[in-house]
């Protein structure tokens, strides 16, 4: 005759209630961790977009400075042509 261990252990209502509370608490912890993970990924995504915008903006700014310096330098040169 195959008996499981639950057949041999008498039912204790206090222990059963405690195990049910522990299982519900574990479920709530898992839900909270999933929620926190979602928030973290959302924050990382937003930060990544902001960082990308910053990099592009700084790149355009530096390109503008280089272009302005190049134009200013070209204007200062005297062009002499011999015919």
Secondary structure, 3 states (H helix, E strand, C coil): CCCCHHHHCCCCHHHHHHHHHHHHHHHHHHHHHHHHHHHHHHHHHHHHHHHHHHHHHHHHHHHHHHHHHHHHHHHHCCCCCCC
